[in-house]
Amino acid sequence: MEGFIRVSAATPKIRVADVKENGKEIRSLIKKAWEEGTELLVFPELCITGYTCEDLFFQATLLEAAKKELLSLLEDTKEIKMVVLLGLPIEWEGAIYNVAAVLYQGELLGLVPKMHIPNYAEFYEGRHFTRGFDKVAWIPFGRKKVPFGSKLLFQCSTMPDFTLGVEICEDIWVVCPPSTFHALAGATVIANLSASDETTGKDIYRNSLVSGQSARLLCAYVYADAGEGESSTDLVFSAHNIIAENGTVLAEAERFKNQAITADIDLERLKSERRKISTFIPEGKENYEVVSFDMPVKEKGYCKRYIDPAPFVPSNKKDRDKRCEEILSIQSMGLKKRVEHTGCQNAVIGISGGLDSTLALLVATRAFDMLSINRKQIQAITMPCFGTTDRTYQNAVLLAKKLGVSLLEIPIQDAVKQHFKDIGQNPKLHDVTYENAQARERTQVLMDVANKKNGMVIGTGDMSELALGWATYNGDHMSMYGVNASVPKTLVRHLVQYYADTCKDQELTDVLLDILATPVSPELLPPEDGKISQKTEDIVGPYELHDFFLYYILRFGFCPKRVYQMALQAFEGAYSEEIILKWLKTFYRRFFSQQFKRSCLPDGPKVGSVAVSPRGDLRMPSDACAGLWLEELESL
């Protein structure tokens, strides 16, 4: 899949000062990584000689042997189209530098020196190594001259989003790491060749340091640590390799095992984040030497990274429960503030026995409990009409009773029939007018009851419906406060399930579970044999697909081709290529054409990283053309 690269961090089992033996181990790991499709392989600091050579670094024999071994490794990797980073000591103009060598297909692309040399307690590198420098010098190495300095970036010409910056061990631990400047100059991937000794609890800090740096820099961070084989005279090294992307640890080695870890990095996602974060201001690239290399783009289906088919819903139950509690609290606090501010002591909610109105009612009861307002001042209204089934009606009634709110039943069939008569609508013609007249009548009832009670109408529509425009304009589209406005349909289900799992009333749990088992429907067409005849997902498509599209289109701005490729991988075996493409086209068409409904949305609380409020998250013209996006889909 385009936009991904495979990276690895590997720790060889070295022998201190045994350069040839270390070279053999490194070659073995390079071969294995190449066979597994790795495109960037990072080894630890000073891995060719070993980090713990101490005063042996002063020996010309060791320095010359390390240089020769690097030249030999270059010769042996001519056929390997993979970027490899190795650590070794380099002597230049009378000083010794702790260096990362960047190799690609038999060429030495550059040498990056360690910038911050520790001189404390267990680490006294200043005795052996000179601090690196920013300005890039071209120094002789073998038969060529190569760039040497901290201000080096390595960019793939065929995948410009793959731009590599390098730092070494202590560099990340300082107040202002070199990687900060690398990222601002354009690096999307940072490699760190490290030899960090192990002490109690240090792994936790190291993990947070690497993941935090990847988050701050909106980058991928590949950390390769020294391990078994280093001298244990005073220290032990654990090979704690870590790969992180924008704050998330994608892979982490088991300590003390000298493991190689691998992960697929999403470069497009990183670039998207940088485009959206206004405080990430690129600068300083003019101070860098950019070295290009030509790496082939991998074929379709190459990416093995897991793509979650439900990006709005945590896969782990513990995390999911925590997220559900947090969202319910955000929704309830939003409504609490609105009730306090307006001074009204009553809420009006239309309940249908469906998921959305159920969630809105659960949120309202929480908010009123926070305000110490009697739940009886929440007026639930059920408004049966032509499409109402006995199942949804009974569930609505039971729900209201179990939650202790006031319940009012207002049948609207006669009012709608009169309206049909007034406008000349044939009641046997089940068209959009037939459906929307019912939705608008319900909204009129809710608004007028709210006026009578000096209350506010609580909206029930969710974000997935808003994205698709699956709402009647000035019908269920309108309210005084929309508590579900930024909750996608796939998450609504889990919120209701969470409430059912945690409430102590078994009868309430039972009614919530039956609501969860009811097909999603607006119930605007007459039932067939007493059962729901109008199923939303048969008309607009599966909500799990639309929520997937919604997340990646709005959260990251991915192009249609990328969203399609990701969906194929995420839903492999669940939906065919043709079905995914069909509903993706539907999503784009509806998303663009229905923006006018989102442009005048009522207020509602934002609960996640994706929202469609026209006041903050989605400032989109109501008459924008979807042509470019649909044209790309037609070419797939």
N, C-alpha and C positions, 0 to 999 in steps of 0.2 A: 504494500500500500504506500502511495506517495506521502512524503512528509515525515517518514519515520527513519531512524537509523538505529542499528543495534550496537550497543556499547558493552564493554566488559572491563572488570577490574580483577586482576589475577595476582596471586602471591606465590612466587616460586620458593621452594625449599632450598635455601642457599647454603653455601659453605663459605665462611668468612675468609675473604682474600683469595678464594679459589675461583678465579675468573673463568677459566675454561669449563669447570663443572657447572658454574652458574649459567654460563652461556648455553650449555646443553639443556638445562631445565627450562630456560627462557624459550629456546627454540621449540621444545615440546609443547609448551603452553601456547605459543604463537600458532603452531600447526593445528592444535585442537580448536582454538578460537576461530581460525579461518574456516575450518570445516563446518563450524556451527553458524557461519554467516555473520560473524562479528565484523563491524566496520571501524570501530575504534577500540583499541586494547591498551589499557593503562597498567603499568607495573609500578612497584614501590620505588621510593627514593633510594638511590645508590645501590640498586639491585644487582648490578653487574659485579660489584666488588663486595657488597654487604655494607650495611650502614655502620656497623660497629667495629670498623677497622682501626679506629683511634689513630695513633701516631704512624701507623703504616701508610696513611695517606700522604705522609711526607716522602715516602719511598718512590723514587723514580721508576723502579721496577713495576710497582703496582699501577702507577698512573699510565705507564706505557702499555701495560698489558690490557688495561680497561679500554684504552683507545683502540688497540688492535682488535679486541673482541667486538667492539661496536662496528668496526669496519667489516669484520667477518660476518656479523649479523646482517649488515646492509647487503652484502653479497648474497647471503642465503635467503633473503626475502624479496628478491627481484620480481618474482612471479606472484607475490602476495599483495593484492590491492586492498590493504587494510592499514589504517594509521596506527602505528605502535609507538608508545612512549616508554622510554627506558631511563633509569637513573644511573649516573656515573660521575666520578670526579674528572674535571678537565683542568689542565694547567694552561694558563695563557698569560704571557708577559710577566712571569715571575709570581703569579698568584694562582691559588687553587680554588676552583668554584664547584659548588654542588649543583649539578646541572640535570635538566630533563632533555633528553635527545628525542626529537620527533622524526620518526621514520615513515616513509611511504614508498612501497614498491622499489626497494633498493636504493632510494635516495634519502639523504639526510636533509630534511626540510629546514631544520633550525635547531639551535641550542638555547634553552631558557634557563637562566641561573636563578638560584634561590635568593630571594630579596631580603629576608629577615633571618639572621643567623642567631639562634638562641645561645645565651651564655648564662645558664643558671642550673643549679643543682645537678640533675642527671645529664643534661645536655650542655656540652661545652664546645660547640662547633666552631666558635671563634678562634679556637686554638689552631684549627686546620683550614677553615674555609674563609674566603673573602666574600663580603656582601656583593650581591649582584648589582647590576646597573640598568638604567632605563634605556639610554641611547643604544641603538642597535649598531653593533660593529660587525664587519664581515671578516671572519678569521679563517686561516687555512685549516682544512681538515681532510686528510688523505690527499687526493689530487685536486680538490676543489676548495672554494671558499664558501662558507655558510654563514647565515645571519646568526648573531649571538647577542642576546639581550632580553630584557623583560618585556619590552613593548613589541611583542610579536603576536600576530594572529595568523591562524592557518585556516584557509577558506577553500571549501570544495567548489570547483567551478561548475559542476553539474548540479549541485545542491547548495546554492549560496546560503541557505538558511543554516547549513552546517558550518559554523565558524567557531573554531576552537581557540580557547585561551588556556594558558598553563600557569600553575603556581605549585610551590613545593612546601609540603608539611606546615611548618610554622607560619607560612604566609597567610593561612586562613585563620590563625589564632590571634592575629594582631588587630589593633583598633581599626585600621583601614587596609584591608587585604588588597593585593594587586588585582584579584579577580573582580573587584568592584569596578576598576578602570577598564579591565578587559571587556566586561559586559556592556558598559556604557559606550565602548568603542565598537561594539557589534558582536561580541562573542555570545553564542547561544549555548555552548557547551564549555564547561570548565573542567579541566583534569587536574587532579592533585596527586602527586607522587609523594607518599608519606612514609615516615617511620616513627610512629607514635607508640611509645611504650605503654604497657597496660598496668593500671593501678585500679584499686577498688572504686567502682562507680564512674570511671572515666569514659566507659563506653556510652553511657547515657548522655553525657555532655557532648561527646564526639558526634553522636547521632543527631542531637538537636542543633549542633553547630553546622553540620553539613546540610541538613534539611533546611535550616533557617537561612543559610547563605543562598541556597538555590531559590528560596522564596523571595528574598530581598532583591536578588538579581534577575528574577524571572528567567531562570536558566536551568539547564541540566547540570548536575555536578557529579563527577566520577572520582571517587576517592579510593586509592589503592594503598594498602597499608602493609608494612613489613611484618613478617611472622616467624614461624619456626625456622631455625637455621642461624638466625642472628645470635651473636654472643650473649650468653646469659650471666656474664660476670657480675653485672649489677642490675640488669633490666631484663624484662621479658616482653616480647612483642606478640600480638594476638592475631594479626592478619584480619583486622576488622574492616573489611571492604564494604563500601556503601555507594549505592547509586540513587540519587534523588532527582526529582523534577518538580520545580516550582513548589517546594515545601512538602512534597510527598515522597517518602522513601519507597522506591520501586523494588529494590533488592538490597539485602544485607547479609553478609557472610556470618556463619556461625564462628565465633571467636576460637582461636587456637586450633584451627583446622586447615589453614592455608588453602581456602576455597577460592575458586574463580566464580564470580557472579556475573550475570548478564541481564540486560533489560533493553527493551525497545523504547527509544526516546521519541516523543512526539514534537518535532520541531515546529510544525505549523501551529500547534497549540501555544507554544512559547511565543512565537511571533505575534499571534493574535492577542495574547495577554499584553505584550508590550505596546501594541497599537492602541489598546483601550486604556491603559494606565497612564494618565496624563502626567504623573509625577516621575515617570521613567523617561528621562530626557537624554537621548544619545549625545555624546560629546567626546572629543579627544581622539577621534580616529586618525586625524592628521598626524598625530604623534606616533603612530604605529606603522610598522612594516607588515604588509599583508602578503603572506606566502600562499600561492594557489597550488592546488593539486587536483587531479582529474580522476574522480571515482565513479565507476558505473552505478547507475540507479538500479536497485533490485527490482525483480519482476513482481507482478501482481500476486497477492497471496503470501508474500514473504513475511510480513509482520505477524508475529506470534503474540503480541501484547493482548491481554484480555480487555475487551471492550464491553463495558457493562450495558446490557440492554435496558436497564432501568436507572439512568443516571441521577434521577431525582431521589431515589430510594436507597439508603444504605443497605448493603447486602448482609451485614452482620446484625443479628437481632438486637444485641445490646446497643449498638450504635443507632439502629433504627428506632428503638424505644426512646433513646435519649433525644433523637432528632424530633420524634413525634411530640414528646413532652415540650420541647423547646418551641416548636411551631404553634402548638395549641396555646402556649403562654404568650407568644408574640401576637397571635390573633386576638386573644382575650384582652391583652393590655391595650391594643389598638382600639378596640371597641369600648373598653373602660374609659379611656381618655376622651373619646368622642361623646359618650353619655355624660361624663362629668362636665365637659365644656358646654354642651348644649343645655344642660340642666333638665333635660327630659328624663322622666323616670320610667318610661315604657318603651318596649321594643315590639315590633310587629314583624313576623316571619311567616312567609308562605311555605307550608310543608307538604311534600308530595309523597313521602315514603321512599324517596330516592336518596342517593349518597350525599349530594351537594347540600340539600336543605337540612339533612340530618347533621352534617358537620357544622353548618351555620348555627343550628339550634344548640348543639353541644357547646360551641364557643360562647354563645349568648348566655347560657346558664353559668358558665365559668365567670364571665365578666360581671354578671349581676351578683354572683356570690362574693366576688372581690369587693364590690361596692356595698355589700350588705343590703341589697335591695331584694325584696321578696320575688321569688321566681314567678309568682302569679302575675307579676307586671310584665312578663314576656307573653305576648299574645300570639300564639301559634294559630294559623288559619289554614284549614284544608278546604280546597275549592274544587270538588269533583265536577267533572264535565264529561264530554263524549268519550274520551280515551281512558278514563280512570278505571283501574281494575280493583277488584275487591282486595287483592293482596297488598297493593301499595296503600290503599285507603286505610285498611286495618292497621298496617304498620305505622302510618302517620299518627293515627289516633292513639295507639298503644305507646308510641314514643313520647308524645306530649304528656300523657298521663303519668308515665314512669318518671319523667323528668320534673314533674310537678309544676308545669307551666299552664297557663290558661289556654283552653282550646275552643275555637269557634269554627263551626262548619257553615260555609256559605256556598251552596250549589250555584253554579253560574250558567247552567244550560239555558234557562229561560232568557237571561240577559243577553247571551251570545246569539240566541235565535232571533231576538228582537233586533239586535245589531245587524244580523244578516238581512233581515227584512228591510231595515232602514237603508242599507247600502246596496240592496239588490243582489245579494250573494245567494246562490243556489246551495242550500245546506247539503245537497247530495254530491256536490263537487268538492272533493277533498284536496283542494289545492293549498298554496301557501297562505292565501287569505283565510281559508278555513282554519288553518293551524294558528296563525299569528293573532287572529281575533281573540282566541281563547287566552293566549299568553298576555295580550294587552289588557283584557278584561280582568285577569287576575292581578295585574300590577295596579290597575285603577282601584280595585277593591282594597289592596294593601295600603296604597297611599291614602285613601280616604279614611280608612279605619285608623291609620296613624294620626291623621288630623284630628279625628274625634277623641283620641286618647292622649293627644299631646305627646306623641312618641315618634320614633323613627323606624323606617323600613330597613331591615337588614338584608342585604343582597346575598344570594346563594351561589351565583355563577362562579365557576372555577377558571383558572388560567388557560387550560387546554381549550375550553369552549370559546374563550375570548380570542385565542390565537387563530382558531378556525372560523370565527364569526358565527359560531353555532349558538346564537342567541337572538331573540326577537327584539329588533330596535325599539326602544322605549317600552319593551315588555319586561321579560326577565333580565334584560340588559341594564335596567335602571333600578336604583335604590338610593338610600341616604348614606349607606356605608357598606362596602362589599368586603366582608371578612375573608372570603375565599379567593379574592382577585389574583393573588400570586401563588396559589396552590394548584399544581397540575393534577389532572385526574388520577394518574397512577399513585400520587401521594395522598389524595383524598381517601382512597380506599384504605391505605395503611393507617391513616389517622383515626378513622372510624374503627378499624380493627384493634388498634391500640387501646382505644377507649373501652371497647368491648372486653378486651383481655384484662383490663385493670379495674373496671368497676366491680362493686361488691354485690350488686343486685342481679341475680341470675335471670330474672324476667327481662330486665333491660338488656342484658347480654344477648339473650335469645332473640329479641326483636332487632337488635343491631346486626346480629349474624344473618338474619333473614333479609335485611335490607342489603347487606353485602352480597347476598346470593341472588338478588333481583337484577335482571338485565337493565343496563342503562337506557333510559327512554324519556322523552319529553311527554309521552302519553297524550298526544294531540290528535291521534287517529283512533277510531273505534277499535276495541279489542276483538280478537278472534277466538271464539269459544272461551271467553272470559279471561284470556291471556294477552299479554302485551303483544301488539302487532307491529309496533314501530320501534325498532332497535337502532339506536344512534350509530353504533359501530358498523352496522350493515350499510349505512348511508354515507358517512364521512370517513370511515376506516377505523382500524384498531387504535385505541388511544395509546397503547404502549408504543406503537410506531410513531404516532404524532408527537408524543412527549419526547421521544428520542430525537426526532427531527428538531423540535422546538429548542431543546437544550443546546445542541451543537450549532444550530444556526444563530441563535441569539447570544449564547454564552461566548462563543469563540469566533463567530462570523465565518465559519467554514463555507466553502463553495459547494454547490450541489453535488458535484462529482465526489468530493471528499465525504460528504454526509452519506451519500449512497454507498460508497465503498465500506465505510464504517458500519453501516446498517447491515450490509451483507454478512460481515464478519460477526456482528453482535447477535444477529437473528438467524444464523446458519442453522438449517434444519427446521426452523419454525415457520419461515415465510420464503417463498420463491423469489428469485430476482425480479420477475415480472410484477409480482404483488407489491414488493417494496418500492419499485419504480413507480407503479401506478399511484400509490398513496403519497409518495413524495411529491409527485406532480400536483396531486390534489392539495397537499399542504401549501405549496408555494402559491398556487392560484388563489386559494381562499385567504391565505395570510396577507397577500397584497390587496386583494379586492375588498376585504372586510376591515381594513384599517380604520375606516370612518367610525366604526362602532367603538374601537379602542380609543379614538381621539377624544371622546367625551365620556370617559369612564368616571363613575363615582370614586370617591376616595376609598382607599383600602390599604392594609398594612403589607409591606414587603416582607417576605419570610425567607427568601433564598437569594442566590446569585443571579437568578433570571426572573424578570418581571416585565409586564407590558404596560405599566402606567405611562400615560403620555406626558406626565409632569416630571419624570426622571429617567426611567430606564429605556423607553422606546419613543424617541421623538422622530416619527416617521410620517412623511406626507401621505395624506389619505388617497391621493390619486397617482401614486408612484406606479410605474410600469414593471411588471414581472418578466418582461420579454427576455432579458439577458439570462436570467436564472432558468427559465423554461427552455430556452434555446440550448443551454448547456446540458440539460437533462435529455433533450431530444437527441443529442449527439452520442449518448452513452450506448 
